[in-house]
Amino acid sequence: MSTLLILALIALVAAFAAVRLLPTDAAAWHTDPTTAVKPDKPNNWLVAANGDAAPVQLTLPPDQAAAKLDAIALASPGTTKLAGEGLFTTYITRSKLWGFPDFTSVKLTPTATGSELTLFARARFGYSDMGVNQARVENWLAQLQP
């Protein structure tokens, strides 16, 4: 019985280490939300013409909207920049306990009245994220709106 318990503990520690230590290919996760294809799994949230919600129209010029969104994203717990800069950036957000990585790609496009924002948030592991990606995106958008 104690051998089974030790093996289970070793497996748990290995899974924890793998989630936190597996390398991330930034190029594979730096995805343009305007052309992203929504996966069948419910562990993602796409704000784009072909997504879960329509692109967001902002009155801010793209560079100002990008700077504001960057500050909002980087102030979110466990979030760092993974790839890109300026108008097209991808962030990685790790869950507090296990360190599960979620990726959020954001793109701002100039419009006649300001800018259009598209986002693609998705989990690297698992099937369901219990709405975490949608909640993060909606929180960022709420802070971004004037």
Short mmCIF file of the C-alpha atoms (twelve columns), coordinates in Angstrom:
data_MODEL
# 
_entry.id   MODEL 
# 
loop_
_atom_site.group_PDB 
_atom_site.id 
_atom_site.type_symbol 
_atom_site.label_atom_id 
_atom_site.label_alt_id 
_atom_site.label_comp_id 
_atom_site.label_asym_id 
_atom_site.label_seq_id 
_atom_site.Cartn_x 
_atom_site.Cartn_y 
_atom_site.Cartn_z 
_atom_site.pdbx_PDB_model_num 
ATOM 1   C CA . MET A 1   0.000   0.000  0.000   1 
ATOM 2   C CA . SER A 2   2.766   2.460  0.874   1 
ATOM 3   C CA . THR A 3   4.488   1.709  -2.451  1 
ATOM 4   C CA . LEU A 4   1.305   2.671  -4.310  1 
ATOM 5   C CA . LEU A 5   1.073   5.873  -2.311  1 
ATOM 6   C CA . ILE A 6   4.697   6.754  -3.077  1 
ATOM 7   C CA . LEU A 7   4.190   6.031  -6.789  1 
ATOM 8   C CA . ALA A 8   1.052   8.186  -6.838  1 
ATOM 9   C CA . LEU A 9   2.935   11.007 -5.135  1 
ATOM 10  C CA . ILE A 10  5.803   10.727 -7.632  1 
ATOM 11  C CA . ALA A 11  3.312   10.829 -10.524 1 
ATOM 12  C CA . LEU A 12  1.639   13.921 -9.042  1 
ATOM 13  C CA . VAL A 13  4.957   15.742 -8.622  1 
ATOM 14  C CA . ALA A 14  5.981   14.772 -12.179 1 
ATOM 15  C CA . ALA A 15  2.702   16.114 -13.595 1 
ATOM 16  C CA . PHE A 16  3.100   19.339 -11.614 1 
ATOM 17  C CA . ALA A 17  6.669   19.764 -12.876 1 
ATOM 18  C CA . ALA A 18  5.714   18.997 -16.483 1 
ATOM 19  C CA . VAL A 19  2.959   21.632 -16.535 1 
ATOM 20  C CA . ARG A 20  5.328   24.282 -15.206 1 
ATOM 21  C CA . LEU A 21  8.557   23.276 -16.945 1 
ATOM 22  C CA . LEU A 22  7.609   22.076 -20.436 1 
ATOM 23  C CA . PRO A 23  9.022   24.567 -22.945 1 
ATOM 24  C CA . THR A 24  6.638   26.832 -24.818 1 
ATOM 25  C CA . ASP A 25  7.061   27.424 -28.533 1 
ATOM 26  C CA . ALA A 26  6.122   31.101 -28.704 1 
ATOM 27  C CA . ALA A 27  5.671   30.979 -32.487 1 
ATOM 28  C CA . ALA A 28  3.095   28.190 -32.160 1 
ATOM 29  C CA . TRP A 29  0.985   30.192 -29.691 1 
ATOM 30  C CA . HIS A 30  1.390   33.694 -31.211 1 
ATOM 31  C CA . THR A 31  -1.776  33.353 -33.283 1 
ATOM 32  C CA . ASP A 32  -3.518  36.131 -35.198 1 
ATOM 33  C CA . PRO A 33  -7.052  36.273 -33.738 1 
ATOM 34  C CA . THR A 34  -8.482  37.637 -36.996 1 
ATOM 35  C CA . THR A 35  -7.609  34.397 -38.808 1 
ATOM 36  C CA . ALA A 36  -7.759  31.917 -35.915 1 
ATOM 37  C CA . VAL A 37  -9.935  28.843 -36.283 1 
ATOM 38  C CA . LYS A 38  -11.899 28.179 -33.120 1 
ATOM 39  C CA . PRO A 39  -11.185 24.717 -31.685 1 
ATOM 40  C CA . ASP A 40  -14.023 22.351 -30.801 1 
ATOM 41  C CA . LYS A 41  -12.943 22.213 -27.149 1 
ATOM 42  C CA . PRO A 42  -14.605 24.611 -24.673 1 
ATOM 43  C CA . ASN A 43  -11.258 25.776 -23.214 1 
ATOM 44  C CA . ASN A 44  -10.958 28.869 -25.400 1 
ATOM 45  C CA . TRP A 45  -12.641 32.194 -26.114 1 
ATOM 46  C CA . LEU A 46  -12.414 33.984 -29.456 1 
ATOM 47  C CA . VAL A 47  -13.385 37.619 -29.918 1 
ATOM 48  C CA . ALA A 48  -13.379 37.954 -33.709 1 
ATOM 49  C CA . ALA A 49  -15.737 37.939 -36.683 1 
ATOM 50  C CA . ASN A 50  -15.853 34.129 -36.621 1 
ATOM 51  C CA . GLY A 51  -15.729 33.737 -32.831 1 
ATOM 52  C CA . ASP A 52  -17.717 33.680 -29.615 1 
ATOM 53  C CA . ALA A 53  -18.101 37.467 -29.578 1 
ATOM 54  C CA . ALA A 54  -17.768 40.191 -32.194 1 
ATOM 55  C CA . PRO A 55  -14.601 42.290 -32.446 1 
ATOM 56  C CA . VAL A 56  -14.564 45.240 -30.051 1 
ATOM 57  C CA . GLN A 57  -14.714 48.732 -31.513 1 
ATOM 58  C CA . LEU A 58  -12.641 51.267 -29.581 1 
ATOM 59  C CA . THR A 59  -12.455 55.041 -29.933 1 
ATOM 60  C CA . LEU A 60  -8.784  55.015 -28.948 1 
ATOM 61  C CA . PRO A 61  -6.152  54.961 -31.707 1 
ATOM 62  C CA . PRO A 62  -4.478  51.522 -31.981 1 
ATOM 63  C CA . ASP A 63  -1.190  52.532 -30.327 1 
ATOM 64  C CA . GLN A 64  -2.966  54.020 -27.297 1 
ATOM 65  C CA . ALA A 65  -5.338  51.052 -27.021 1 
ATOM 66  C CA . ALA A 66  -2.363  48.665 -27.239 1 
ATOM 67  C CA . ALA A 67  -0.499  50.482 -24.467 1 
ATOM 68  C CA . LYS A 68  -3.568  50.476 -22.220 1 
ATOM 69  C CA . LEU A 69  -4.321  46.820 -22.905 1 
ATOM 70  C CA . ASP A 70  -0.676  45.879 -22.283 1 
ATOM 71  C CA . ALA A 71  -0.817  47.543 -18.853 1 
ATOM 72  C CA . ILE A 72  -4.095  45.764 -18.042 1 
ATOM 73  C CA . ALA A 73  -2.784  42.365 -19.146 1 
ATOM 74  C CA . LEU A 74  0.545   42.660 -17.310 1 
ATOM 75  C CA . ALA A 75  -1.282  43.726 -14.130 1 
ATOM 76  C CA . SER A 76  -3.279  40.465 -14.221 1 
ATOM 77  C CA . PRO A 77  -1.999  37.825 -11.772 1 
ATOM 78  C CA . GLY A 78  0.394   35.325 -13.362 1 
ATOM 79  C CA . THR A 79  0.505   37.120 -16.736 1 
ATOM 80  C CA . THR A 80  3.644   37.871 -18.738 1 
ATOM 81  C CA . LYS A 81  4.318   38.746 -22.364 1 
ATOM 82  C CA . LEU A 82  5.135   35.717 -24.526 1 
ATOM 83  C CA . ALA A 83  5.553   37.152 -28.025 1 
ATOM 84  C CA . GLY A 84  4.926   40.168 -30.176 1 
ATOM 85  C CA . GLU A 85  4.803   43.843 -29.403 1 
ATOM 86  C CA . GLY A 86  2.536   46.802 -29.978 1 
ATOM 87  C CA . LEU A 87  -0.546  46.047 -32.042 1 
ATOM 88  C CA . PHE A 88  -0.129  42.236 -32.033 1 
ATOM 89  C CA . THR A 89  0.909   40.627 -28.761 1 
ATOM 90  C CA . THR A 90  0.471   37.256 -27.061 1 
ATOM 91  C CA . TYR A 91  0.408   36.877 -23.280 1 
ATOM 92  C CA . ILE A 92  0.759   33.773 -21.135 1 
ATOM 93  C CA . THR A 93  -1.219  33.542 -17.908 1 
ATOM 94  C CA . ARG A 94  -0.427  30.767 -15.450 1 
ATOM 95  C CA . SER A 95  -2.924  29.527 -12.878 1 
ATOM 96  C CA . LYS A 96  -1.896  30.162 -9.296  1 
ATOM 97  C CA . LEU A 97  -1.765  26.615 -7.905  1 
ATOM 98  C CA . TRP A 98  -0.744  24.330 -10.778 1 
ATOM 99  C CA . GLY A 99  0.719   26.854 -13.175 1 
ATOM 100 C CA . PHE A 100 -1.438  25.751 -16.115 1 
ATOM 101 C CA . PRO A 101 -0.604  28.042 -19.059 1 
ATOM 102 C CA . ASP A 102 -3.288  29.914 -20.942 1 
ATOM 103 C CA . PHE A 103 -2.420  32.046 -23.979 1 
ATOM 104 C CA . THR A 104 -4.174  35.241 -25.036 1 
ATOM 105 C CA . SER A 105 -3.313  36.775 -28.401 1 
ATOM 106 C CA . VAL A 106 -4.551  40.315 -29.009 1 
ATOM 107 C CA . LYS A 107 -4.546  42.325 -32.215 1 
ATOM 108 C CA . LEU A 108 -5.518  45.934 -32.823 1 
ATOM 109 C CA . THR A 109 -6.405  47.168 -36.291 1 
ATOM 110 C CA . PRO A 110 -6.877  50.853 -37.212 1 
ATOM 111 C CA . THR A 111 -10.390 51.968 -38.143 1 
ATOM 112 C CA . ALA A 112 -11.829 55.316 -39.246 1 
ATOM 113 C CA . THR A 113 -13.040 56.019 -35.690 1 
ATOM 114 C CA . GLY A 114 -10.245 54.441 -33.632 1 
ATOM 115 C CA . SER A 115 -9.399  50.756 -33.580 1 
ATOM 116 C CA . GLU A 116 -10.825 47.264 -33.680 1 
ATOM 117 C CA . LEU A 117 -9.700  44.734 -31.101 1 
ATOM 118 C CA . THR A 118 -9.702  40.960 -31.623 1 
ATOM 119 C CA . LEU A 119 -8.555  38.434 -29.001 1 
ATOM 120 C CA . PHE A 120 -8.000  34.691 -28.854 1 
ATOM 121 C CA . ALA A 121 -7.646  33.142 -25.390 1 
ATOM 122 C CA . ARG A 122 -7.018  29.417 -25.052 1 
ATOM 123 C CA . ALA A 123 -5.681  26.768 -22.701 1 
ATOM 124 C CA . ARG A 124 -2.693  24.623 -23.560 1 
ATOM 125 C CA . PHE A 125 -3.808  21.585 -21.555 1 
ATOM 126 C CA . GLY A 126 -7.125  19.928 -20.925 1 
ATOM 127 C CA . TYR A 127 -10.565 19.961 -22.444 1 
ATOM 128 C CA . SER A 128 -12.447 22.484 -20.311 1 
ATOM 129 C CA . ASP A 129 -11.121 25.564 -18.552 1 
ATOM 130 C CA . MET A 130 -14.333 26.194 -16.566 1 
ATOM 131 C CA . GLY A 131 -14.756 29.565 -18.288 1 
ATOM 132 C CA . VAL A 132 -11.436 30.997 -17.125 1 
ATOM 133 C CA . ASN A 133 -10.366 32.298 -20.547 1 
ATOM 134 C CA . GLN A 134 -13.708 33.962 -21.211 1 
ATOM 135 C CA . ALA A 135 -13.679 35.561 -17.768 1 
ATOM 136 C CA . ARG A 136 -10.144 36.903 -18.258 1 
ATOM 137 C CA . VAL A 137 -10.991 38.403 -21.653 1 
ATOM 138 C CA . GLU A 138 -14.192 39.976 -20.349 1 
ATOM 139 C CA . ASN A 139 -12.294 41.413 -17.376 1 
ATOM 140 C CA . TRP A 140 -9.635  42.937 -19.640 1 
ATOM 141 C CA . LEU A 141 -12.321 44.378 -21.929 1 
ATOM 142 C CA . ALA A 142 -14.238 45.881 -19.003 1 
ATOM 143 C CA . GLN A 143 -11.075 47.632 -17.831 1 
ATOM 144 C CA . LEU A 144 -10.265 48.793 -21.362 1 
ATOM 145 C CA . GLN A 145 -13.617 50.445 -22.046 1 
ATOM 146 C CA . PRO A 146 -13.848 54.106 -20.981 1 
# 
